[in-house]
Amino acid sequence: MTGRTNYPRRASTSASYAVAHGSEDEGDEEERETDEEIVPKRRDKGKGRTVEVFDSDEEEEEEDVETSEDDTSDWEESRKKPKKSKSAGGKGGKGGGAGAAKKGGREGRDVGRLEVMKTLPLELLVEIFSHLDPNDLLAVSMVNKQYRSLLTSPGSVKIWKNARKKIDLPDLGADEITEWQYAQLVFGRECQKCGAKNVKKLDVYLRKRCCKSCRVKDVVKLSSLDRCYPTLKSKLHPRAADCVRKTPYVEPWLSPRFYFNETAGLVSIDDLHIMTGILRRMEEQDEDEAIAEGRSSPPPEARVRKPGSSKRKKPVAGASSKTWRAIDDDEKEEKDWESARVVNYVQARAASFDKFRNITKTLAKAANIATRYLDSKPRYSLSPWWEKPQEYEGPKESRRKQIADRVASLGYKRHEVDCLIGKVVTSSADLTDAEWKKIKSKVLKSLERARSTAKEAQVHLPRVRAQKSLKPYYAALKTALSEAEQPFVPLFVDFLLLPSIKDLWMTGENVSSGDWLNQLNAIKADLEEYRLDLLLHARELILDATTERNGEGGDLEGVDENMDDFDDDFFDRASSMVCCSFPGCPPVSIERTTRHVKWVRGRPDITITSEPTLKDRQGSCGTVVDVLKHLHADHNEGTDIWAKHKWKKPPQYHLFLPLEVACSVSALLDVHDLDPATATKEDLVTASKGSWYQWENAPRTKRNFSGKSAWFDLVCAIKRKGEKLGKVKPPVALDPPCIVMRR
């Protein structure tokens, strides 16, 4: 038996993909496709002007960078042309004109401080550029259009090659990318799609550097197009997937780095669109030629018969009507032939992949060399601070003593000066009278702020100690309650925020038994109010995830506001299950391994112990009572609330029900033919014994689940994946889970 469900979700995000730019003829199609992948976004603004640079011959490139008289004359003529500027209103490049006054940021400044660089002859500029590394050359090419035109021209190839040799970057050989594109790939640190900064990951197979959010939207598994992206699949050319480059770099679930999977089959959606445009234009050329010759279709010599296309593929018998794979009755019959021009192009692309694979290994090596080179430069390094060599410089004792002597007359002590940090107190220079006048106001403000912080700490610490003194009374109160009432007691950190409890520890004195007894009736009243608010909060969570509203922000459809209908039977339903709101709960690993080392007679005695990561793992996703018991078993270790800003917050409930989890539970009930209005969690557990589920549209994560807790592992995997995508900037919504029961 195979069941299949796919529920639409009410809240989702959509990503728009730009249509690929097309080439005008066949000869430039592959080259333009490469340029679109590598060249970054153009600068939004630029005040430079385009300079026509002489392109040297191939023989001159192999020898040295030499400039001819024509080259020099072109450069001289372009740089001597007067540049009209609306903002230059005064002599000597002063920005005091009307245009500068309107813009508001240039008045009274020198507008042309780098004008002298534009007057340099071309030979001198080439000599200066020959001393730079590829990263600096790349930065210079972004300065203005003149330098961009000079450094991207074919005549500048020797400059880039010499720069590469300085840092031992390998040569890519007969690759189609230019030297400028090569440097942009390995040294660029911006996302090529959205422009995000500090992007360290480079996919050398796709030749793209994308941030987390853009990679999730752009990279897709080729075998998942049918089930995950049916609309996209219908818009692509049937042979587009055979022409795009595939990457084995899989996005990790937890690790910040890629991991390698040779059979991953991941492709770029943008590349699919580009190849679709190229192949469509080839077919259009065939149609235009046929129309010009008066034919209804291309001649036989321009057609290739499709293998196995004589019969139309029919839907699988017994397939569920809820899946999108069923073929519509009005679907047009497909052609049984292909364009010979398209087939030749696909074969040529496939033949170039072997050469591309070898060049990719060299490019990966170059990317590692570039990363190490940038890490060696503190200005450009993107590695975390703990991976860099640290040079710790302790505070200068003489400087602190000099400051303490000067503020002693104002009533400040030496220990207050020791609390100060920054260059003012760590400088190695002697404190002169002139410098003291400059820093006196800052030092006094810092000392006053430190004194007020110390006064607050004198009040803060006793209150924290009073909070810890309430822990035994909290445990005794829970023990005195019945087993059915204990789960509805808040966690200790939330218990401290109850109004009656806050009155006890805000005094800053340890709570005595007499104070506790005097406040006990008020405490029980607050606990009852907390229980009712918790049930109301759980009710709202469940209804928001499982019931549609009448319009945006309207009332729930078919729901009575009377709480009488929401009794224990309502919360015991499988469709009313909620989750623990602590992030990452439950963890992926079931057990935690601890390694103990004890030295006996100079030799290590190693003992390895294993313990479960959670005491109540199954309760992290279940009915309200199950989740509350899980919270007390695994998340009730807190003893105080140190952060002062949290004292004003109300007690938290720590219940959570994401939309994708509610959809997955409804799908499980549907595949087992259970009634959502009456089925309980126990019914779902009983029905799922021995079942094997497949999360069919899983986005690059585990998709098969079997065993005793298969349904629980599936729901938790969906919850963790949704949390992970929610942390991406901007957040990415998880598609509604499509669950298939294999047995």
C-alpha positions in Angstrom: 0.0 0.0 0.0 1.3 3.4 -0.9 -0.3 6.6 0.2 0.7 10.1 -0.8 -0.4 13.4 0.6 0.6 17.0 -0.1 -0.9 19.8 1.9 -0.7 23.4 0.8 0.8 25.7 3.4 -0.7 29.1 4.0 2.5 30.9 4.7 5.3 30.5 2.2 7.9 32.5 0.4 8.6 32.6 -3.3 11.8 33.2 -5.1 11.8 34.8 -8.6 14.4 33.7 -11.0 15.5 36.1 -13.7 15.3 34.9 -17.3 18.7 34.2 -18.7 20.2 36.6 -21.3 20.5 35.1 -24.7 23.2 35.2 -27.3 22.7 36.1 -30.9 24.4 33.2 -32.6 25.8 29.8 -31.9 29.4 30.7 -31.8 29.2 32.9 -28.7 26.6 31.0 -26.7 29.0 29.0 -24.5 31.3 31.9 -24.0 28.5 34.2 -22.9 27.1 31.6 -20.6 30.4 31.5 -18.8 30.6 35.3 -18.5 27.2 35.5 -17.0 28.1 33.1 -14.3 31.3 34.7 -13.3 31.1 38.5 -13.9 29.8 40.2 -10.7 27.2 42.8 -10.5 28.0 46.1 -12.1 28.7 49.1 -9.9 25.6 51.2 -9.4 27.5 54.4 -9.8 30.7 55.5 -11.6 32.1 58.8 -12.5 34.9 57.6 -14.6 34.8 57.5 -18.4 35.5 54.6 -20.7 39.0 54.7 -22.2 39.7 52.8 -25.4 42.8 50.7 -24.9 44.9 49.2 -27.6 44.8 45.4 -27.7 48.2 43.8 -28.2 48.7 40.8 -30.4 49.2 37.3 -29.1 52.9 37.4 -29.9 53.3 40.6 -27.7 51.4 39.0 -24.8 53.8 36.1 -24.7 56.9 38.4 -24.6 56.2 41.3 -22.3 53.7 44.1 -21.7 54.7 46.8 -24.2 52.8 49.8 -25.3 52.9 51.1 -28.9 52.8 54.7 -30.0 49.1 54.2 -31.0 48.3 52.8 -27.6 50.0 55.8 -25.9 48.3 58.3 -28.1 44.9 56.8 -27.4 45.5 57.0 -23.7 46.9 60.5 -23.9 43.9 61.7 -26.0 41.4 60.1 -23.6 42.9 61.5 -20.4 43.3 65.0 -21.8 39.7 65.4 -22.7 38.0 67.8 -20.4 35.5 66.3 -18.1 32.3 68.3 -17.5 31.2 68.3 -13.9 28.1 69.9 -12.5 29.4 69.9 -9.0 32.7 71.7 -9.8 31.9 75.3 -9.3 35.2 76.8 -8.2 38.8 76.8 -9.2 41.4 74.2 -8.3 38.8 71.4 -8.1 36.9 72.9 -5.1 33.4 71.7 -4.8 31.6 74.9 -4.0 29.2 75.1 -6.9 25.4 75.0 -6.9 25.4 71.3 -7.6 27.6 70.6 -4.6 25.3 72.7 -2.4 22.3 70.7 -3.5 23.9 67.4 -2.8 25.0 68.6 0.6 28.1 66.4 1.2 30.8 67.8 -1.1 30.8 71.5 -0.3 34.2 72.8 0.8 36.1 69.7 -0.1 38.7 68.8 -2.8 36.8 66.9 -5.4 39.8 65.7 -7.5 42.4 64.5 -5.0 43.2 61.5 -7.3 43.1 63.5 -10.5 46.9 63.2 -10.7 46.5 59.5 -11.3 44.5 60.2 -14.4 47.3 62.3 -15.9 49.9 59.5 -15.6 51.1 58.0 -18.9 50.0 54.5 -19.7 53.5 53.1 -19.4 53.8 54.3 -15.9 50.5 52.9 -14.9 51.4 49.5 -16.3 54.7 49.6 -14.3 52.7 50.4 -11.1 50.2 47.7 -11.7 53.0 45.1 -12.3 54.0 45.4 -8.6 50.5 44.5 -7.3 49.1 41.1 -6.4 45.8 39.8 -8.0 43.7 40.9 -5.1 45.0 44.5 -5.3 44.6 44.5 -9.1 41.0 43.3 -8.7 40.4 46.2 -6.3 42.0 48.7 -8.7 39.8 47.5 -11.5 36.8 48.6 -9.4 38.0 52.2 -9.0 36.6 53.7 -12.2 35.9 52.8 -15.8 39.3 53.8 -17.0 41.1 51.3 -14.8 38.4 48.7 -15.5 38.8 49.1 -19.2 42.6 48.9 -18.9 42.7 45.8 -16.7 40.0 43.9 -18.5 41.5 44.4 -22.0 43.3 41.5 -23.7 46.5 43.6 -23.5 46.6 43.3 -19.7 46.9 39.5 -19.7 50.6 39.7 -18.9 50.0 41.9 -15.9 47.6 39.4 -14.4 49.9 36.5 -15.1 52.8 38.2 -13.4 50.6 38.9 -10.4 49.5 35.3 -10.2 53.1 34.1 -10.2 53.9 36.2 -7.2 51.6 34.1 -5.0 52.0 30.8 -6.9 48.5 30.7 -8.3 48.3 27.9 -10.9 47.5 28.5 -14.6 44.1 27.2 -15.7 45.4 26.4 -19.2 43.0 26.5 -22.1 40.0 27.6 -20.1 37.4 30.0 -21.4 37.5 32.5 -18.5 39.7 35.5 -18.6 42.4 36.4 -16.1 40.1 39.1 -14.5 37.3 36.5 -14.1 39.8 34.1 -12.6 40.8 36.7 -10.0 37.2 37.5 -9.3 36.4 33.9 -8.6 39.2 33.1 -6.2 39.5 36.5 -4.5 36.0 37.8 -4.6 34.2 37.8 -1.3 30.7 39.0 -2.3 27.6 36.9 -3.2 27.3 37.0 -7.0 23.5 37.1 -6.8 22.6 39.4 -3.9 25.9 41.1 -3.2 26.2 39.9 0.4 29.6 40.6 2.0 32.1 38.1 3.5 31.0 35.0 1.6 33.8 32.4 1.9 32.3 29.4 0.1 33.2 29.0 -3.6 31.6 26.2 -5.6 34.4 25.6 -8.1 32.1 23.2 -10.1 29.4 25.8 -10.7 32.0 28.6 -10.5 29.7 30.6 -8.3 30.2 32.2 -4.9 26.7 32.4 -3.2 25.6 33.2 0.3 23.5 30.7 2.3 20.2 32.1 1.3 20.9 32.3 -2.4 22.5 28.8 -2.6 19.3 27.3 -1.0 17.2 29.0 -3.6 19.5 28.4 -6.6 21.0 24.9 -6.2 18.7 22.0 -6.5 19.1 18.2 -6.9 18.5 17.2 -10.5 16.5 14.1 -9.5 14.2 16.2 -7.3 12.9 18.5 -10.1 9.8 16.4 -10.8 8.5 16.2 -7.3 9.9 19.4 -5.7 9.8 21.9 -8.6 7.0 20.7 -11.0 6.3 24.3 -12.3 10.0 24.9 -13.0 10.4 21.5 -14.7 7.6 22.4 -17.1 9.3 25.6 -18.2 12.7 24.0 -18.9 13.9 22.5 -22.2 14.0 18.7 -22.0 17.7 18.6 -22.8 18.8 21.5 -20.6 19.7 19.2 -17.8 22.2 17.4 -20.1 24.1 20.7 -20.7 24.6 22.2 -17.3 27.5 21.5 -14.9 26.8 19.5 -11.9 28.4 20.0 -8.5 29.1 17.3 -5.9 29.3 20.0 -3.1 26.3 19.3 -0.9 25.1 21.9 1.6 25.7 20.5 5.0 23.0 20.2 7.7 25.1 21.3 10.7 28.7 21.9 9.5 29.5 25.4 8.1 31.5 23.7 5.2 30.5 21.8 2.1 30.9 18.0 2.0 31.7 16.0 -1.1 29.3 13.6 -2.7 30.1 12.4 -6.2 26.6 11.2 -6.9 24.8 14.3 -5.5 23.8 15.6 -9.0 23.2 19.2 -7.8 22.7 21.9 -10.5 22.0 25.6 -10.6 18.5 26.8 -11.5 20.0 29.8 -13.2 22.2 27.6 -15.4 19.1 25.6 -16.4 17.4 28.8 -17.5 20.5 29.9 -19.5 20.7 26.5 -21.3 17.0 26.5 -21.9 17.2 29.9 -23.6 20.1 28.7 -25.8 18.4 25.5 -26.8 15.1 27.3 -27.5 16.8 29.8 -29.8 18.4 26.9 -31.7 14.9 25.4 -32.3 13.6 28.8 -33.3 16.4 29.0 -35.9 15.3 25.7 -37.3 11.7 26.9 -37.5 12.7 30.1 -39.2 14.7 28.2 -41.8 11.8 25.9 -42.4 9.4 28.8 -42.8 11.8 30.4 -45.2 11.9 27.2 -47.3 8.1 26.8 -47.2 8.2 23.8 -44.9 6.0 23.0 -41.9 8.9 21.4 -40.1 12.7 21.2 -40.5 14.0 18.8 -43.2 14.8 15.2 -42.3 18.6 15.9 -42.3 18.0 18.6 -39.6 16.0 16.2 -37.3 17.0 13.4 -34.9 14.5 10.9 -33.7 14.0 10.7 -30.0 14.9 7.3 -28.5 11.9 5.5 -27.1 9.5 8.3 -28.0 7.1 6.3 -30.2 4.5 5.9 -27.5 3.2 8.4 -25.0 4.1 7.6 -21.4 1.0 6.9 -19.4 0.3 7.4 -15.7 1.2 4.6 -13.3 -1.8 2.5 -12.5 -3.0 2.9 -9.0 -1.2 6.2 -8.4 -2.8 8.5 -6.0 -4.9 11.3 -7.5 -3.4 13.7 -4.9 0.0 13.8 -6.6 1.0 16.3 -9.3 2.6 13.6 -11.5 -0.7 12.6 -13.2 -0.8 13.6 -16.9 -3.6 15.9 -17.9 -6.1 14.7 -20.5 -5.6 17.8 -22.6 -1.8 17.6 -22.6 -0.4 17.9 -26.1 1.4 15.0 -27.8 5.2 15.5 -27.8 7.3 15.5 -31.0 9.1 12.3 -31.8 12.1 14.1 -33.2 14.7 16.6 -32.0 16.6 19.3 -33.7 20.0 18.2 -35.1 21.5 21.5 -34.1 20.3 20.9 -30.5 21.7 17.4 -30.4 25.1 18.5 -31.7 25.3 21.2 -29.1 24.4 18.8 -26.3 27.0 16.4 -27.5 29.6 19.1 -27.7 28.8 20.2 -24.1 29.1 16.7 -22.8 32.5 16.3 -24.5 33.8 19.4 -22.8 32.9 18.2 -19.3 36.0 16.0 -19.1 38.3 18.9 -19.7 36.3 21.1 -17.4 36.6 18.5 -14.6 40.4 18.7 -14.7 40.4 22.5 -14.8 38.1 22.4 -11.8 40.7 20.6 -9.6 43.2 23.3 -10.5 40.7 26.0 -9.7 40.0 24.4 -6.3 43.7 24.4 -5.5 43.9 28.1 -6.5 40.9 29.0 -4.3 42.7 27.4 -1.3 45.9 29.3 -2.1 44.0 32.6 -2.3 42.2 32.0 1.0 45.5 31.3 2.8 47.0 34.4 1.2 44.1 36.6 2.3 44.3 35.1 5.8 47.9 36.1 6.0 46.9 39.7 5.4 45.1 41.1 8.5 43.2 43.6 6.5 41.6 41.1 4.2 41.4 38.0 6.4 37.9 36.6 6.9 38.9 33.7 9.3 37.5 33.8 12.8 39.7 35.5 15.4 40.4 32.2 17.2 42.1 30.8 14.1 44.5 33.7 13.8 47.7 34.2 15.9 46.9 36.5 18.8 49.3 39.0 20.1 48.1 39.9 23.6 49.3 43.2 25.0 48.7 43.7 28.7 47.6 47.0 30.3 50.3 49.5 31.0 50.7 49.8 34.8 52.4 53.2 34.6 49.5 54.7 32.6 46.8 53.5 35.0 48.9 54.9 37.9 49.2 58.3 36.3 45.4 58.4 35.7 44.7 57.3 39.3 46.9 60.0 40.7 45.1 62.7 38.8 41.6 61.5 39.8 42.4 60.7 43.4 41.5 64.3 44.4 38.0 63.8 43.0 37.3 60.9 45.3 38.0 58.0 42.9 39.9 54.9 44.1 42.6 52.9 42.3 40.4 49.8 41.9 37.9 52.0 40.0 40.6 53.0 37.5 41.6 49.4 37.1 38.1 48.7 35.7 38.7 51.0 32.7 39.6 49.6 29.4 40.7 51.1 26.0 43.6 52.9 24.5 43.3 55.7 27.0 44.5 53.5 29.8 46.6 51.0 27.8 48.8 53.5 25.9 52.5 53.2 26.5 53.0 57.0 26.2 53.4 59.2 29.3 50.3 61.2 30.3 51.1 64.9 29.7 49.1 67.9 30.9 47.9 68.6 27.3 46.8 65.1 26.7 45.0 64.9 30.1 42.9 67.9 29.1 41.8 66.0 26.0 40.8 62.8 27.8 39.7 64.1 31.2 36.0 64.3 30.3 36.0 60.8 28.8 37.8 59.3 31.8 35.4 61.0 34.3 32.4 59.8 32.4 33.7 56.2 32.3 34.5 56.3 36.0 31.1 57.6 36.9 29.5 54.9 34.7 31.6 52.2 36.4 30.6 53.6 39.8 26.9 53.4 39.0 27.3 49.9 37.6 29.0 48.9 40.9 26.1 50.3 42.9 23.6 48.4 40.8 25.7 45.2 41.3 25.4 45.7 45.1 21.6 45.4 44.7 21.7 42.9 41.9 23.7 40.1 43.5 21.6 39.8 46.7 18.5 39.4 44.5 20.1 36.6 42.5 21.1 34.9 45.7 17.4 35.3 46.9 16.3 33.6 43.7 18.5 30.6 44.3 17.1 30.3 47.9 13.7 29.6 46.4 14.7 26.3 44.6 14.0 24.0 47.6 10.5 25.5 48.1 9.8 25.1 44.4 10.7 21.4 44.6 8.6 20.9 47.7 5.6 22.6 46.1 5.8 20.3 43.0 6.0 17.2 45.2 2.9 18.3 47.1 0.8 18.6 44.0 -0.9 15.6 42.3 0.7 13.9 39.3 -1.9 15.5 37.0 -1.1 19.0 38.3 2.7 18.8 38.3 3.2 19.3 34.5 1.4 22.6 34.6 3.8 24.1 37.1 6.1 26.5 35.2 9.8 25.9 34.9 11.8 27.4 37.8 13.1 30.3 35.7 9.5 31.1 34.8 8.3 30.4 38.3 10.5 33.2 39.5 8.6 35.7 37.3 5.2 35.0 38.9 4.0 38.2 40.7 3.7 36.5 44.1 7.2 35.0 43.8 8.8 38.2 42.5 7.7 40.0 45.7 9.8 37.5 47.7 13.2 37.8 46.0 13.0 41.5 44.9 13.7 42.4 48.6 17.3 41.0 48.2 17.0 38.8 51.3 17.0 35.0 51.3 13.4 33.6 51.6 12.5 32.1 54.9 9.9 29.4 55.6 7.7 32.0 57.3 7.8 34.3 54.2 6.9 31.3 52.0 3.9 30.3 54.1 2.6 33.8 54.2 2.7 34.0 50.4 1.5 30.4 49.7 -2.1 31.2 48.9 -1.1 33.9 46.5 1.3 31.5 44.8 -1.4 28.9 44.3 -3.6 31.5 42.8 -0.9 32.5 40.3 -0.2 28.9 39.4 -3.9 28.4 38.6 -3.9 31.5 36.4 -0.7 30.3 34.7 -2.4 26.9 34.0 -5.4 28.5 32.3 -3.2 30.9 30.3 -1.1 28.0 29.2 -4.1 26.0 27.9 -5.4 29.1 26.1 -2.0 29.6 24.5 -1.8 26.0 23.4 -5.3 26.2 22.0 -4.4 29.3 19.9 -1.2 27.6 18.6 -3.1 24.5 17.5 -6.0 26.4 15.8 -3.6 28.8 14.0 -1.7 25.9 12.5 -4.7 23.7 11.6 -7.6 26.1 10.8 -8.0 28.8 8.2 -9.0 32.3 9.2 -11.8 34.4 7.7 -9.6 36.9 5.8 -6.3 38.3 7.0 -6.3 38.7 10.8 -10.0 37.5 11.0 -11.7 34.9 13.2 -11.1 31.2 12.8 -13.6 29.4 10.6 -16.0 27.1 12.4 -14.4 27.6 15.8 -16.5 28.6 18.9 -14.8 31.0 21.2 -16.3 29.0 24.2 -13.5 27.0 26.0 -16.0 24.2 26.8 -15.3 22.5 23.5 -11.6 22.4 24.2 -11.4 19.8 26.9 -8.9 17.0 27.5 -10.2 15.1 24.4 -9.3 18.1 22.2 -5.7 18.2 23.5 -5.3 14.4 23.3 -5.9 14.3 19.6 -3.0 13.5 17.3 -3.9 16.6 15.3 -3.4 18.7 18.5 0.2 17.7 19.0 2.7 20.5 19.8 6.5 20.7 20.1 9.1 21.9 22.5 10.1 25.5 21.7 13.8 25.1 22.7 15.9 25.4 19.5 17.4 22.1 18.3 15.3 19.9 20.5 15.3 17.0 20.1 19.0 16.8 19.0 19.9 14.5 16.1 22.0 12.1 18.2 20.2 9.9 20.7 23.2 9.3 22.9 26.1 11.4 24.1 29.5 9.8 24.4 31.9 11.0 27.1 35.6 10.1 27.3 37.2 10.0 30.7 41.0 9.8 31.1 42.6 8.8 34.4 46.3 8.5 34.7 47.5 5.4 36.6 51.3 5.0 37.1 52.1 7.3 34.2 49.7 5.6 31.8 46.3 6.8 30.7 43.3 4.7 31.7 40.5 5.7 29.2 36.9 5.0 30.0 34.1 5.8 27.5 30.5 6.2 28.8 27.3 6.8 26.9 24.2 8.5 28.2 21.0 9.7 26.4 21.0 13.3 25.2 17.5 13.7 26.6 15.7 12.0 29.5 12.3 12.2 27.8 13.1 12.4 24.1 9.7 11.2 22.9 7.9 13.9 24.9 9.6 16.7 22.8 6.8 16.3 20.3 3.4 15.1 21.4 0.4 16.2 23.3 0.5 19.3 25.6 0.9 17.2 28.7 3.7 15.1 27.1 5.7 18.3 26.1 5.2 19.8 29.6 6.6 16.6 31.2 9.5 16.8 28.7 10.2 20.4 29.7 10.4 19.5 33.4 12.7 16.5 32.7 15.2 18.1 30.3 15.0 21.9 30.5 14.5 22.7 34.2 18.1 23.1 35.3 18.0 26.8 35.8 18.6 28.3 39.3 18.3 32.0 38.7 17.7 34.8 36.2 20.9 36.8 36.0 20.0 39.2 33.1 18.2 42.2 34.6 16.1 42.9 31.5 14.4 39.5 31.7 12.9 40.4 35.1 10.2 42.5 33.4 9.1 39.7 31.1 6.1 37.4 31.9 6.5 33.7 32.4 7.0 31.7 29.2 5.2 28.6 28.0 7.8 27.0 25.8 5.3 25.5 23.4 5.7 25.7 19.7 3.8 24.4 16.6 5.4 25.2 13.2 3.1 25.0 10.2 5.3 22.3 8.5 4.9 20.0 11.6 1.2 20.4 11.6 1.1 19.5 7.9 3.3 16.5 8.4 1.1 15.2 11.2 -2.0 15.6 9.1 -0.3 13.8 6.2 0.6 10.9 8.5 -3.0 10.6 9.7 -4.1 10.7 6.1 -1.8 7.9 4.9 -3.1 5.7 7.7 -6.8 6.6 7.1 -7.2 8.0 10.6 -9.9 10.5 11.4 -8.2 13.8 12.6 -11.2 14.6 14.7 -11.0 11.5 16.9 -7.5 9.8 16.4 -5.2 10.1 19.3 -1.4 10.0 19.5 -1.6 6.4 20.7 -3.6 5.5 17.5 -0.9 7.0 15.4 1.8 5.1 17.2 -0.1 1.8 16.8 -0.8 2.4 13.1 2.8 3.4 12.4 4.4 0.2 13.8 6.5 -1.5 11.1 5.9 1.4 8.6 8.5 2.9 6.3 8.0 6.6 5.4 9.6 8.6 2.7 9.8 12.4 2.9 9.6 12.8 -0.9 10.3 16.5 -1.3 13.0 16.6 1.4 15.5 19.5 0.6 18.9 17.7 0.6 18.5 15.9 3.9 17.4 12.5 5.2 14.2 11.3 3.5 13.7 7.6 4.6 12.4 6.8 8.1 11.7 3.3 9.5 11.6 1.5 12.8 9.6 1.8 16.0 9.8 5.6 16.1 9.6 6.3 12.4 6.8 8.8 12.6 8.5 10.7 15.5 11.9 10.8 13.7 10.2 12.1 10.6 8.3 14.9 12.4 11.5 15.9 14.3 13.5 16.0 11.1 11.0 18.3 9.5 11.0 20.6 12.6 14.8 20.8 12.6 15.0 21.6 8.9 12.4 24.3 9.2 14.4 25.9 12.1 17.5 25.8 10.0 16.0 27.5 7.0 14.4 30.0 9.3 17.8 31.2 10.4 18.9 31.9 6.8 19.0 35.6 5.9 16.5 36.3 4.5 14.5 33.4 5.9 13.5 30.6 3.6 10.2 28.8 4.1 10.1 25.0 4.0 7.8 23.5 1.4 4.8 21.5 2.6 6.0 18.0 3.3 5.0 15.3 0.8 5.0 12.0 2.8 4.8 8.6 1.1 4.3 5.3 3.0 6.2 2.6 1.4 4.9 -0.2 3.6 
